[in-house]
Amino acid sequence: GHQHQHHQPICKICFQGAEQGELLNPCRCDGSVRYTHQLCLLKWISERGSWTCELCCYRYHVIAIKMKQPCQWQSISITLVEKVQMIAVILGSLFLIASVTWLLWSAFSPYAVWQRKDILFQICYGMYGFMDLVCIGLIVHEGAAVYRVFKRWRAVNLHWDVLNYDKATDIEESSRGESSTSRTLWLPLTALRNRNLVHPTQLTSPRFQCGYVLLHLFNRMRPHEDLSEDNSSGEVVMRVTSV
């Protein structure tokens, strides 16, 4: 009975079975980390702000169905740095809109002829033009961080449908010619000590198997003292370059 329960599929996020909801296979991961609940995965995506699996680096196929009702909108956790970035972008945008509006009015309005002839207003035009450039630089610099916050908020407040992994579609997308990419895989050291190359995430792709075998051979050549020192961390980072 215990052995039968051990082989039942469980969610790799909450470690619960199908009784908590339908289990999906959304990425290339196999073995004990193959399945996940849709709600668990969506919550994980919203907290990380990333649409890719951190183990196999596969981008989830997720379809946005519709936006939730405003009364159902949920807030997300925002760090202090992100709050400062959002405030800076909002204030910079408001100043930029007000400044550009005033400059255009001063440049083309017949009621501002006297301003255009005044030396003080001409100095103000130059100062406002310089400050507008600063605001544009601020918005461009911090805009990416604010956009990531917006994507996390959108992930929480949209109804999504996560699709199961389709190997045929994955092969078709890979055959379109993706450039060499670097992937980071976190592997437990206990998996490296085994004689057979078995890991809960089966790296079925040949490009992953090559790097995994090289790392395994390198690990077997290391002194036992090094392994005992690394045992405190419990995991090692392998950098794999896809070719």
Secondary structure as the mmCIF struct_conf table of DSSP 4:
data_model
#
loop_
_struct_conf.conf_type_id
_struct_conf.id
_struct_conf.beg_label_comp_id
_struct_conf.beg_label_asym_id
_struct_conf.beg_label_seq_id
_struct_conf.end_label_comp_id
_struct_conf.end_label_asym_id
_struct_conf.end_label_seq_id
HELX_RH_AL_P HELX_RH_AL_P1 HIS A 2 HIS A 6
TURN_TY1_P TURN_TY1_P1 HIS A 7 HIS A 7
BEND BEND1 GLN A 8 GLN A 8
STRN STRN1 CYS A 11 CYS A 11
TURN_TY1_P TURN_TY1_P2 LYS A 12 CYS A 14
HELX_RH_3T_P HELX_RH_3T_P1 ALA A 18 GLN A 20
BEND BEND2 GLY A 21 GLY A 21
STRN STRN2 LEU A 23 LEU A 24
BEND BEND3 CYS A 27 ARG A 28
HELX_RH_3T_P HELX_RH_3T_P2 GLY A 31 VAL A 33
BEND BEND4 ARG A 34 ARG A 34
STRN STRN3 TYR A 35 TYR A 35
STRN STRN4 THR A 36 HIS A 37
HELX_RH_AL_P HELX_RH_AL_P2 GLN A 38 ARG A 48
TURN_TY1_P TURN_TY1_P3 GLY A 49 GLY A 49
STRN STRN5 THR A 52 THR A 52
TURN_TY1_P TURN_TY1_P4 GLU A 54 CYS A 56
HELX_LH_PP_P HELX_LH_PP_P1 TYR A 58 TYR A 58
STRN STRN6 ARG A 59 ARG A 59
HELX_LH_PP_P HELX_LH_PP_P2 TYR A 60 TYR A 60
STRN STRN7 VAL A 62 MET A 67
HELX_LH_PP_P HELX_LH_PP_P3 LYS A 68 GLN A 69
HELX_RH_3T_P HELX_RH_3T_P3 PRO A 70 GLN A 72
HELX_RH_AL_P HELX_RH_AL_P3 LEU A 80 PHE A 108
HELX_RH_3T_P HELX_RH_3T_P4 PRO A 110 ALA A 112
HELX_RH_AL_P HELX_RH_AL_P4 VAL A 113 LYS A 117
HELX_RH_AL_P HELX_RH_AL_P5 ILE A 119 VAL A 156
BEND BEND5 ASN A 157 ASN A 157
STRN STRN8 LEU A 158 VAL A 162
HELX_LH_PP_P HELX_LH_PP_P4 LEU A 163 TYR A 165
HELX_RH_AL_P HELX_RH_AL_P6 LYS A 167 SER A 174
TURN_TY1_P TURN_TY1_P5 SER A 175 GLY A 177
HELX_LH_PP_P HELX_LH_PP_P5 GLU A 178 SER A 180
STRN STRN9 SER A 182 PRO A 188
HELX_RH_AL_P HELX_RH_AL_P7 LEU A 189 ARG A 193
BEND BEND6 ASN A 194 ASN A 196
BEND BEND7 PRO A 200 THR A 201
BEND BEND8 SER A 205 SER A 205
HELX_RH_AL_P HELX_RH_AL_P8 PRO A 206 MET A 221
BEND BEND9 ARG A 222 ARG A 222
HELX_RH_AL_P HELX_RH_AL_P9 HIS A 224 ASP A 230
TURN_TY1_P TURN_TY1_P6 ASN A 231 SER A 233
STRN STRN10 GLU A 235 THR A 241
#
